[in-house]
Amino acid sequence: VQLVESGGGWVQPGGSLSLSCAASGRFSSIDAMNWYRQAPGKQREFVASISREGRTNYADSVKGRFTISRDNAKNTEYLQMNSLRPEDTAVYYCNAVIRSYMGRWYDYWGQGTQVTVSS
């Protein structure tokens, strides 16, 4: 199983970027899908999560600016980031809890994608 991220890049403050993360490989189902980020010199932190049924949860720092979504048919999650700030600069990682055909749940991570917000 692999999580492959796309999107990210550089944007000026106030701008928007979108990220996507697609799961591939052999598995039974995907439960929660999440986004985390890690800024230089800081620990990885939670950004947003979405359940299979579409329930969402956000870190206070991104509420009202970021939107997480998913397409279960495509095994893909998305993160739309608006009104970006310099403090949003970080490597963004997608994460998913995936059930194998043997019935066990595993935690998978994407490779990370850089988001840089600066003027």
C-alpha positions in Angstrom: 0.0 0.0 0.0 1.3 3.5 -0.9 0.0 7.0 -0.3 1.1 9.3 -3.0 0.8 13.1 -2.5 0.6 15.8 -5.1 0.2 19.5 -5.0 2.0 22.0 -2.8 4.6 24.5 -3.8 5.1 28.2 -3.2 2.4 30.8 -2.8 2.2 34.4 -1.5 0.4 35.1 1.8 -3.3 35.2 1.3 -3.1 32.7 -1.6 -4.5 29.2 -2.0 -3.0 25.8 -2.7 -4.5 22.3 -2.8 -3.1 19.0 -1.9 -4.2 15.5 -2.8 -3.3 12.1 -1.6 -4.2 8.8 -3.3 -3.9 5.4 -1.8 -2.9 2.5 -4.1 -2.2 -1.2 -3.6 -4.2 -4.0 -2.2 -6.4 -3.4 0.8 -9.9 -3.9 2.0 -11.0 -0.4 3.0 -9.8 3.0 4.3 -11.0 4.4 7.6 -9.9 7.8 8.7 -7.8 10.0 6.4 -5.7 12.8 7.8 -3.3 15.6 7.1 -0.3 16.5 9.3 2.4 19.0 8.8 5.9 19.6 10.1 7.6 23.0 10.1 11.4 23.3 10.3 12.6 22.7 13.9 9.1 21.7 15.1 7.3 18.5 15.8 4.8 17.1 13.3 1.3 18.4 14.1 -2.2 17.5 13.3 -4.0 19.6 10.6 -7.2 17.9 9.7 -9.0 14.6 9.6 -12.0 13.1 7.8 -13.9 9.9 8.6 -15.1 7.5 5.9 -18.6 9.0 6.5 -17.3 12.5 6.0 -17.1 13.8 9.5 -14.3 16.4 9.7 -12.1 17.8 12.4 -9.6 20.6 12.2 -6.7 22.1 14.2 -7.7 25.5 15.6 -5.0 27.2 13.6 -6.5 26.2 10.2 -10.3 26.3 11.0 -12.2 28.4 8.5 -9.2 28.4 6.1 -8.6 24.8 5.2 -11.1 22.2 4.0 -10.5 18.5 4.0 -12.5 16.2 1.7 -12.3 12.7 0.3 -13.5 10.6 -2.6 -14.0 7.1 -1.4 -14.4 5.7 -4.9 -10.9 7.0 -5.8 -9.3 6.3 -2.4 -8.2 9.9 -2.4 -8.2 12.7 0.1 -7.8 16.4 -0.5 -6.8 19.5 1.4 -7.9 22.9 0.1 -5.9 25.6 1.8 -7.1 29.2 1.5 -5.9 32.4 3.1 -2.5 30.9 3.6 -0.1 32.5 6.1 3.7 32.3 6.4 3.2 30.2 9.5 1.5 27.5 7.3 4.9 26.9 5.7 5.7 23.2 6.4 6.1 19.8 4.9 2.5 18.4 4.7 2.0 14.6 5.1 -1.1 12.6 4.4 -2.0 9.7 6.6 -4.6 7.0 6.4 -5.8 4.1 8.5 -6.2 1.2 6.1 -7.6 -2.3 6.6 -5.9 -5.2 5.0 -7.7 -8.2 3.5 -6.6 -10.1 6.6 -8.7 -7.7 8.7 -5.9 -5.8 10.4 -5.6 -2.0 10.5 -2.4 -0.3 9.5 -1.3 3.3 9.6 0.3 4.6 6.4 2.0 7.9 5.5 2.7 9.8 2.4 6.1 11.0 1.4 5.4 14.6 2.3 5.1 17.7 0.1 6.5 21.1 0.7 4.2 24.1 1.1 5.9 27.5 1.3 4.1 30.7 2.0 6.2 33.8 1.6 6.3 37.1 -0.3 
